[in-house]
Each structure stands twice: as C-alpha cells, then as structure tokens.
Amino acid sequence: MRILQGLATSPGIAVGTVAKLTARSSAPGALRIEDVAAEKQRVADAIEIVRFRLGQLYEKTLAAAGEEAAAIFDIHGMMLEDEDYRQSIDDMIERESVCGEYAVCETGKRFSAMFLATGDDYMMARAADVDDISGQIITALRGGESSPVPARGPVLIAAEDLLPSQTVQLDKSLVLGFISKLGNLNSHASILARSLGIPAVAALGDGYDMLQDGAFAILDGSGGALIVDPDAETLAKYRATAERLAAENARLQALSGARAETADGFSVELAANIGHPGEAETAYRFNADGIGLFRSEFLYFGTDGFPDEEFQYEAYKKTLALDPTKRVVIRTLDLGADKQAPYFQIPHEENPAMGYRAIRICLDRPDIFKTQLRALLRASVHGRLAVMFPMITSESEVQRIFAILGQVKADLRAEGIPFSDAIEFGIMIETPAAVMIADRLARLVDFFSIGTNDLTQYTFAADRMNPKVNALSDPGSPAILRMIRAVADAAHKNHIWVGICGESAGDPDLLMHYVAIGIDELSMSPHSLLRVKEHLRTLNKADCIQKSAAFLQ
C-alpha cells in the first residue's frame, strides 16, 4: 500500500482502476512558411472553429452542470478574443515566417508563464486555461476534432493537468474520479469536478509520476490523498466512509427548504461568497438566502485592460436578475496585496497587505471607481443590490466615497439613466482602526460586514499568506471575538445589520459565538451552507450566550 498526498479539490470517495491519459501530442516545430498572409488567415479560421466548439461545450456543460460550470467556456471565449494573445501569434508568424501551430504554441507558453509568475492561486489556475485554448487551436490547425478522451470505465481518470475541454466531454458514467499532477482548488477542472459531483485530487506532484496505469486505488477527495494498492482493512474503512458520506449528503439535502434558525427561533441569514455571476446559481441550489459577498475584482482578472462599464453592468445585472428577491452584496474593487492585475501597474511593496490596495486604489483612481459605481447603479434596477466598500479605516474615507457616489448619481440622473433608490451601502470592518470607531462609522452606512481574514492577520501582525506565522492568526481567539462583539453592538445600537464574510463564517466551531453575539448574516462558500444550517438548528441561543460569555470573560 502506498499513499500519495495531493490537494483535495472536490469532495467524496472513489474506488477503482486508474486510467492514465497520455499527454497531448508533441509541441509543433518551427516549420517555415512562404505566404504569411495565408498563414495568419489559417490561424483566424482555426480560431473560428474553436469558437464554435466552445459554444457547443457551453451548452453541454450548462445542461450537465449548471451555469457556474458553463461560464468557464465563456471565459475561454474571452481569452480567445484577447487582442494581445492574437496579436502575439500574428507578430510571430510575420517576424519569423513560422507556421501557425508553432506561433500558437509559443504564445500560449508565454502567456501561461505570465499567469504562473503572479504567485496568486486564482491567476495561476488560468495558466491551464491558456494551455487549453492554445491546444484547441493547434488541434483545429491540424484538422483534428475536439473529441472526448476515451475511458475504459468506470475508472479514475489521471492526467498531468486535466483541461476543462477534456473534463466536460468525458462520459460521467465512466468516470469515478479525477487525479492530476498539477492544478489547484481554483482551476477550472476542479470547479467542473465539484459541479459534476465527481471526487478529485490535484497537485500530486512527483507522486503522479510513480502512479501506474491500471493501478487499483482509493481516491479521497475530501482528504486529498490517493491510496494505491490498499490493503483489505483500508479498503473496508474507505468504503464505509463512502457510505457514511452518501447518507450525510442525503441528510443535508433534506434541509434545503428548512429555515436557518436555532432551536429556539433565532434566525441567521446564510448567504454565499461568489467570484463570478455563474456561481450565484450554485449558491441558490445550496439554498443560500442571498449573496453576501460578490468579489467584483475577479471581473478584472484574465483581461488585458480595465473592464468597461458595459461589461461590468452585464455581470452585475445577471447576478441580480437571477433572483430579484434576494439581496446581493457586491464588494467594490479589492485589488492589491495577494490579488494583482498587471495592467494596474501597482508598484512592488515590501508589505503589500498593508499598502496600496482596495478602497485606497479606488479613491486614488476615481476614474476607475466611477466606472464601477455607474455599472452598479445601473444594474440596481434588476434586483436587490447592496454595495460594500472594503478596507475602511476612517470616517473621512466613507465621506469621500459618498461624495464620489453623489457625483455618479447626479451624472446618471442628468443622462436620464434610472437606478434604484433602495440600494444599501455598507463597509467592511477588517482593520483594528475600523473596529475602534465602529460606533461612529455605523452612523454613516446601512450595514457592516466583518472580514475576519484580514482583521485577524492585522490584529495578530501575522501574514496569513506566510506558512511560518499564519497559525498565529486565530479567528476563534478571545481577541477577535471580542472585537466582533464590539462591532455588532455598535451596529445594532445604530439600527444597522452586521454580517461576517471571512472564511470563519462557515466554521461550525465558531457558530455558537456568532449566535451569542447576534450576528445577522453569515456569508460563506456555497458548499458550506447546508452543513452550517444543520449545526445552527441544533443550537439554543440562551445556551450560546452563556457559553460564549464564559469563554470571553
């Protein structure tokens, strides 16, 4: 028996034979061509073929896995249209008189390397998307079909890096699970696996090279492990675990229509964190009461320039219109620190978490901020919008925000463009400074949302991205819980609601404290919603108050 440790990217247990996929055909050589114009046209024709195939993949995925998963192929379509990408291919053909296959391959490598160099998990995952798009264009240039990967199933599909176009075309009935050498939680193949309900383990690294085609293995998509040639005892244990997980899933699904409240009737709004309009559909499928955090900065990733007003408007409109009765909290641009878009040209900083980021960029670049605010206000007529401003440290920042907002409203009125008068405007409480003046900030806004990730790292002076110190950042410590209680008290005294949108919102161990404090809303990963609801319904608020007070005294 051999245990290979990787990264858990889609939960569940699968047991079966490994089918190791061969890598794509070898990279094309730099064949010389005579007619540059004809070669550029050949690439353009191939791109049209790929665009058509992406449309087919979108429809197939929409039917099989929903809009969140299908949106992956919308993103691929945008990459296909990227001017820098296409111009780079044409320039190489012109400059070096090389064939289209080679130009596409080399351009893909360069763009992929740019994404990998960011060091950001989300951006690094886009490298696989570039590889996928480039590979599809090369296939079209060679006259090949974008056909499903054959499976002699049911099997555990293994590949160096599963590409979305491969993943979605596999016959789900022949696939028990996915295994990959590369990839991460944010890769589109991982998102597809979760949407399809297929267990997956990624980032096996060197362990993948040791894996033999035809090996018998257990895939633990919850623990991120692959157990090769398990003994009888281990096999029995995992099969029992698989049965337990299936029963647990059925039990949680039965809670879909139940109210999110304690046993003695204290209600908490359970909302979802999303980064793309398509993810709202998944959130509502898991019975989310609303969207507590739409990370709008993800609209700025994967593009070579600032997304314009119309692009942003359509994204916000799509999310709001999906269910106009549910509140959607959209956080304004929160770039900087670990989230970078190259075209912003944010200078290197020794400590970016405490530097030029979030609302500081927006107030410094009002042109960018106004574009986003215009798109948000225009979209507000399509649903129940709340707008949230991140990284607030002072009253003057809030006053400057509302001054800019007033200008945008006046411009829209002058242009005869309608917007809702019922928009809620709130701020994130994620700095100790904001905690200390929460009573004063509460007089200016409609709601607070506590960002426990940053609040914890700033309070403990421990970078959450640094593995040597991130264990010091404990959102369940008395220091953080006392801060949350103080913020909630300030909010309620001023008759505004308060939520939590950090990772801790989905932590069942902290739920008792949040109930005791009187948190009105918790926003988390859609996949955590039903589990948190189940735990919430076992609690009694009076007991929570007593236990939490004893812990915090």
N, C-alpha and C positions, 0 to 999 in steps of 0.2 A: 504494500500500500504506500502511495506517495501523495503528499498534499502540496498542491501548487496554490500559492496565495496571490490573489489579484484584488480587484476593486469590485464591490457589489454595485451593479448598475441597474438591475431590475430584479425585484424580489421573487422568491419561490425556489422550489427544489425540483430538479430534474435528474433522472437516472437513465443512462443509455450508452450507446456506442458513439464514439467521436468520429465525425466525418470532416476531415481536414481539407479545406479548399485550397487549391493551388493558386499561387499569385497570378495577377494579370500577366498577359504576355509581355515579353521583354520590351524595354524602352526603345523607341524608334531611333534609328540612326539619322545623322545629318545628311540625308540624300540631297544632292544638288538639283536645282530646277532651272529651267530656262525662262519660262513665262511667269514672272512674278504676279502680274495681274490675275492670270488664270488660277494661280495657287491660292491667292487671297480669296478669290471667289469660291474656290473649292472649300475653304475653311468656313466661309459665310454660309454655304449650302449645308455643311455638316452641322453648324450651329442651329440652323432652322430645323433639321431633323431632330436634334436633341431637344429643342424647344417643344416640338410636337410630342416627343416621348415623355417629357416632363409633365405635360398636360395629362397624358394617359396615366402616369404614375400618381398624379394628384387625385384623379378621380378614383383610381383603385384604392388608394390609401384612405380617402375620405369615406368610402363605403365600408372599409375593413376596420379602421381605427379611429375615425373621427377627425375633426378639423385641426386639432393641435398637431397631430402627426402629419396630416396632409400639407400643413403650412410649410413643412420642411422643403417641399418641392417648389413652393412659391419663392422661398429664399434662394434655392438653387437657380431659379429663373432670373432673379435679380443679379446673382453672381454672373450668370451667362451674359447679361446685358452690361456688365461693368465696363466702362469706357477704357479704363487703364489696362484691364485684362486683355480686352480685344485689341487695343492699340499696340500693346506689347507683342502680341502674336504677329500682327501685320508688320510691325517695325522689324522684327527678327527675320521675317520672310524677305523683306526688302533689303535689309542691311547685309544678310549673309547668303541670300539666294538658297535657302534651305526649304525642305518640304514642310507642309503644314503640320504633319504629325510631330515632327521634331520641335517646331516652334511652339506648339500647344504644350508638349511635354515639358519643355524648359521653362516656359512661362508659368505653368502650373507649379513646378518645383519652387520657383522664386516666390510666388505668392503664398504658397504653403509655408515656406520658411519664414516669411514675414509674420504670419499668424502665430507660428510656434515661438518666435522670438519675443512676443509680448509677455509671455510668462503667465498670462491670465487663462484660467481653465476654459472659460467660455470661448475666448478668442482662439485658443489652441485647438479646440474641438472643430473650429471652422476650417482648419487645415485639411481635415478629411473630406470636407465638402468640396474644397477646391480640387483635391485629388479625384473625387468622384466625377465632378463636372468635366475635368480635363480628360479623364479616362473615357467618358461617354463620347466626347468629341472625337477622340482618336479612334474609337470603335466605329463611329459613323464615317470617318475619313477612310477607314479600311474596308468599308462596305459591310461591316458586321451588324448583327442585330443585338439590341439590348435585351438579352434573354435571361430568364430566371436561372439561378445557379442550380444545377441538378442536385437532388438529395436522394439518397437511397434509404430514406427514413423508415420510421421515425428515428431521428438522430440528433446528437448535439453538434451543431454547426460550429466549426472552428476556422478562424481566418486571422491573418495578421492584423487587419483593420477592416471590420465589416462596414461596407459602404451603404448608405441609405437606399440607393437604387437597387443594390443586391438584396438587402434585407426585406424590402417590401414585396419583392417578386417571388420570394420563397413560398412554397405551399405550406401554410401554417400547420396543416395536419401532419406534415412530415418533419416538423421541427419541434424538438423537445426543449432546446435552449441554445443560447449563443455564447461562444467563447472567443475572446480576441486578445492578441498580444498587446495591442495599443488601445487607444480610446480612453474616455473618461465619462464622468456622470453627465456632462453636458453635451456629449457627442450626439449627433442626430440618430445614429444607430441605436444608442442607449434609450433615447426618447421613444423611438419606434418600438423597441422591445417592451418598454413599460406600457405603451399604448396598446400593444397587441397582447399584453399579459403573458409574455414569454420570459422566463428567468434568464439572466445574463450576468456574466463575469467578464470584466475587461482588464486591461493593463496587467496581464500575466508576465510580461517582460520575458526574461530569459527562460522562465519556466515553460513558456509556449513552445520553445524550440525542442524541449525534451518530450513534448506530447506527441504520441504516435497516432497516425491514422488508424482507426479500428479499435482503439483502446476502449475499455469499459470504464466509465467514470460516473461520479456523482457531482452535479453542478449545484453549488449552494449560492443562489443569487441573493440571499439575504446576508450571508457572512463573507461573500467574496472569495470563496475557496473552490478549488476543483480537486476532488479526491479520486485519484487514478488507481484502478485495481483495488477497490475497497475490500476489506475482509467481511465475513458474514455478519459479524456483530455491528460494524459500522453501517453496512447496507441496511440492516434491520432498523437501526436507530434513525437513519435519514428517511426511510420510508414511513416510519411512524410520524416523524416531523412533518413530512409532506401531507399526511392525512390530517394532522392537527391544524396545519396552516389552511387547508381547504375548508375545514369546519369553522375556523376562526373567520375566514373571509366571508363565508355564508352568513355567519352571525352578525358581522359588521354591516353587510349589505342590507340586512333586515332593519337596520337603524336608519336607513336613508330618509324615511319620512318622519322620523321621531324629532321632537323638539330638543334643541340644545339647552338643557337646563339641569340644575341639580335636583336631587330627590325632593327637596323642599321648595322647588319652584323658582330659584334664582336663574334668570336667563343670561346667557352669554352669546353674543353674535360670533359665529365661527366663519371666518372669511378665508380667502385663499390668496397666496402670493403668486403672481404670474410675471412673465417677461415678454409675452407675445400675445396678441389678440386671440390666436387659436387656442391658447391654454385655458381661456375662460370656459370653453365648452367642457373641458375635462374637469375643471373646478365645480361646475354646476352638476356634472354627472356624479361627483362625490358629495353632493348635497350642500355645497357652500352657500352661506347666507348672502354672500356678496364677494366682491374683490377688495381685499384690504390693502393690497399693495400691487400696483401695476408699475413695474420698474421701467419707466419710459426710456432710460438710457440705452436699452437694448435695441431701440429703433435707430440708434446712432452707430451701432456696430455693423460690420460687414458692408459698409458703404465707403466710397472714396471721397465723400464730401458731406456737408451738413444736410440732413433730410429736410426737404422743403415743407412748407405749411400744408400743402395738399396731401402729401404722403402721411404726415402725422395725423391730420384730420381724419383720413380714412381709417387709420389704425384705431384711433380713439372711438370713432363712430361705430365701427364694427363691434368693439367690446361693449359699449354702452347699449347698443341696439339688441344684443343677444338676449338680454332680459332687462327691459327698461325699469322694472320694479325693484331691482337690486342695486344697492349702492356700489359704485366703482371708484375706489380711491386711487388716483393716478399721481404718482410722485414725479415732480419735475426733475429735469436732468440731474443725475447724481454721478457725474464722471469725476475722474481723478483717483488718487490712491491706487487700488488694485484694478481699477476699470479705466482703460485708456482707449481713445480713438486717435490714431496717428495724425489725422488732419487738424485736430485741435492744437497740435504743436505745444502741448503742455511741457514746460521745461523739466528736466530731471531734478528731483528733490531728494535730499538725504532722508527726509521723513515725510513721504507723501500723504500718509494718513492724517497728518496734522497741517497739511499745506493747502495748495491751491486746488480746491475741489468743490463739487456740489453747488450750493447757492452762491458761494464766493465767485465761481466762474460766471454764473448767470447774472449776478449784479455787476460784474466787471465787463460782461459782454451782453449788454441789453438787447442788441440786435438778435442774437440767438434766442434769448429769453422771450422776447416779444413774439417771435415766430411760434414758439411752443405755446405761449399763452393764447394767441389768436386761434391756433388749431384746437386747443382745449375748449375755449369758449364757444367756438362754432359747433363743436361736437356735443356740447351740453344739452342741446335741444333733443337729442336722441335717447336720453336716459337720465339716470340719477347720478350726477357727477359730483365727486369731491376731489379737490386738488390739494396736494400736500407738498410742502416745501422742506427740503432736507437740510441738515447741518446748521440749524439756527443756534446762535449764541447770544443774541441781544435783541432788545426791542427795536433798535434803530434798523436792523436788517428787515424785520417784519414791516416796519413803516415804509421802507424803501421799496419792498416788494409790492405793497398795496398802492404806492404811488405809480409804479410802472403798470400795474394791473388796471388802475384807473385810466391811464392813457390808452391802453389797448381797448378797453370798453368804449371809451369816447370815439376812438377811430372806427370801431365796428358799427356803432350807432350812426356815425356820420355816413358810413357806406351802406346803411340800411341792411346790415347783416344781423340776423337775430341770434340771441343767446339766452340761456335760462337765467332767471333771477334767483333760482333756488340752489345754486351751487354752494357747497360747503367748502370753506377754505381753512386748512389746518397746517400744523407744523410737526415735524419730527422732533422728539426730545431724545437726543442721542449724545449730548455733551453735558458734563457736570455744570457748566455755566447755565444751560437752559433749565436744568433741574433747580438750581438755586434761585432763579427768578420765574419759576413756573407760575406763581400766583399773578405776576404782572403780565406774562405772556398770555395767560388764559383770558385776559380781558380783551385781547386783540383778535382772537381766532374762534372758529367754530368747533375745533376738536384738536386733541393731541394724539399722536401715535408714537409710542416709545420704541426706539430702535435699540434693542438690547445688545446687538453685536458690537456696535461702535461704543455705546455707553459703557459696556463692560471693559473694553480694551482701554478706553480713555481713563476710566476710574482706576484701573489697576496698573496703568502705564505698562501694559503688556501687549505687544503687537499680536493680533490674532492670526496673522499670516506667518509668524515665526514659530516653528515647532519647538524651539528651545524654551519659549516662555508662554506659549498660548495656553498651557494648562493652568496658569495663574488666573486666567480670565474666567471666573465662575459666575454665571448669571443667577445662580441659586444662592449666592452668598448673602449674608445679612446686609452687607454694604449696598449691594444692588437692589435688594428687595425693599430696603428702607427708602432708597431713592424713588423707586417705583411707587411706593405708598405715598410719599410726599407729593409726587406729580399727580397721582389720582385724586388726592384730597384737594389740591389746588384746582384741578379741572372741575370736580363736582361742586365745589363752593361757588364756582363761576358758571355753573349750569351748562357745561360742555361735556361731551363724551370723550373717553380715553381708551385707546387700544394699544396692543403690543404687536409689532410686526417683525421682530427679530426671530432667529431660529428657536429661541426658548419658548415662543408661543405654542409650539407643537410638542413641548416636553411634558408628558403626563406627571412627572415628579414635581413640577412647579405649579401645576394647575391648582392645587389646594391654596397656595399663596395668592394666586391671581383672583380666585374666587373670594377669599377673605378680604383682599384689598378692594374688591369691587370693580375690577377691570370690565369694561363694557363689551370689548371686542378683542378677539384673538385672531391674527392672520398668519397662516402657515402654508406649507406645501399641501397641495390638494390631496395627496396620498395619506396625509396625517389626519385629515378631518374626521373620519368616522371613528378612528381609534380614540381621538381626544373626546369626541362626543360620548362614546361609550363610557370612558372614565368619568367624565363630568356628571353623567346621570347616576353615578354611584355615590357622589359626594353630597354632604349636607352642609349648607353654608355656615350654620352656627358652629358646627364642629370644626370647620376650616378656620373660622375666626379664632377660636380658642387655641388650636394647634399652631397656627401661624404666629399668633401673639406670643406664645411661649418661646418660639424659635427666635423671634426678633427682639425680645425684650432686652 
